[in-house]
């Protein structure tokens, strides 16, 4: 296999990019960050173990540190930067993570958000077990796991509504049960 190609063509966030002299086996993460200045995907472990570099390839989550850039020509690549609708400021998942304060250092956040988007496309109303399974390969060392669970449920709730996103309930009213379909309060 040749080490370089004259034009490596990548479709990232809906835009076609022609890149010259890029080694076909270069990690997609390196090309996204260094050549396209997309810093959503993070370099974590470099081994495809931590999830910080997660992107969507044809709508499916992939660890960009272990995907050769030459192997994704002609496929749709979506990074954190490409998730939002241009008419909206934030994707509903991004908004939910902010509302639920589901980040501390933020390093894992790219992968958590991208994995959540993929999960909610496949399973619009996941339960805790489905969320844990979908995010199990994304490492968070800060301990915001409960807030992340809340954020995924909140994102499912936001994505279930067709109306434009508007300010929602105060953060204090979000509980671990938020967004799980219990429409009426528990009897007292």
N, C-alpha and C positions, 0 to 999 in steps of 0.2 A: 504494500500500500504506500502510495506517495506521501511524503511528509507534509507537503503544502499543495494548495490549489490556488489558481489565479483568482477565482471568484467562488467563495463559499457563500451561498445564499441562504439566509435565515429569515423566517417570518416571525418576528417577535412583537407581541402586543399589537398585532394587526398591521405592522409595517414591514415591508420587505427591505432587507439589508444585504448589500453585496460587500463582502470583506475579502481583501486581497492578502495573499501570503499568510493564511492562517493554517497551522498544522491541523489536518483532519482529526487527529487523535487528541487535540487540545480539549481539556474539560470545558463543557458548555459554560460552566460557572465562570471560568477565566475569560471567555469571550464576552459573556454578558457584562461582567464588571469592567474589564479592561478596555475592550473594543467598543462597547455600546454604552458605557457609563451608566449601567443599570445596577444600582447598589441595593436593591431589595433583597435578592438572594445573598446570603452571607457565607463566607468561608468559615466552617466550623471545624470539622475533623478531617475533611479531604478524603474520607473513606466511604461516604454514603451511609454513615451510621447515625448522625445526629439530627438530620432534617433541616438544619439552618439554611441550606441551599435549595430548598424545594421550589420547583416551578411546575407548571402544568404543561404537558406535551400532549397535544390533541385532547385536552381536557382531563388527562390523567396525571396524578402526581408523579414526579420523577426527581431524583436527587441529581442536580445539575453538576455536582463535583465529580460524579462517576459516569456521566454520559458524554461520549465523544461528540464534539461539535459537528463533525462530518456526518454523524449518524442521524442528525435531525433536519437535514436539508429538506425543504418542502413540507415540513410539518408545522403546525401552529404551536408556538411557544408563548406562554403567558407567565409574566413575572408579577410580583406584587404591584408594580407600577401600572400594570395593564388591567387590573381587576375592576377598577371603578368605571361606572358609566360616565361618559363625558358630561352628561347633563347633571350628574350628582357629584358632590364633592368626595364622598367616601362610598365604598362598597358597603352593603349592609353588614358584612362580616367585620370589616374594619371598624365600623361604627359600634357594633356590639362589643368588640374587644375594648374599645375606649370606654364605653358606658359602664362596663362591668369591671373596669380597672384590672384587666387580665394580663398585665405586664409589669415587670419590675425593671430588669435590665434591658429587656427588649430584644436580646440577641436571638432568641428562638422564635420571636413573633412572626417573622416572615414565613417560616415553615408551618407554624400553627395556623396562621390565617389561610395560607394556600391549601393546606390539608383540609381545613374546615370548609372552604369553598367546594373542593372536590367531594367531600362527604355530603354536603347539603344538596348538591346536584343529583347525587345518587339516592340519598335518603333524606327527604325534606324534613322529617320529624324524627330524628334519631333519639334513642334512649341513652342513658349514661353508658351502658355497656358498648353500644355501637360507637359512641364518641370516643371512649377509651381505646377501643380497638383501632379506630381510624387514626388516632393521634399517638398511638403507642410507640411509634418509631421516631417521634419528635421529642428530643430531650429538652426539659426545662429544669435548670438547676436552682432557680430562685424560689420555687415552691408556690407558684400561683395556680396550681392545678384546679382547685375549687372554683376560682374565678374564671379559668378557661372553660370549665364545664358550663358555668353560668353563661358565659359569652356565646358558646355554641348554641345553647338553647335560645338565647336572646336573638341571635342571628337567624335561627330558623323562624322565629316569630316575625322578625322584620321582613324576611324574604317571602313569607306567606301572604303578606299584604301587597296588593297591587297599587294602592294609592302612594303618592310621593311620601318620602320619609319626612316626618316632622318630629319636633322634640317629644320625648317620651317620658315615662314615669321617672321620678327621682331614683338615684342609685340606691338609696336606703331601702326602697321597696322591692328591689330585686332579691329574690331568695333562691336557694338551690332548686326550688320547685318552679321558678319562673319559666314560662314558655313551654310547659310540658302538657298543655291541654287541659289542666284543671281550671275550668271556667268559673266555678263557684267556690266561695270560701268554705273551708272545713267547718262542720258544725261545732258549736261550742258547748 
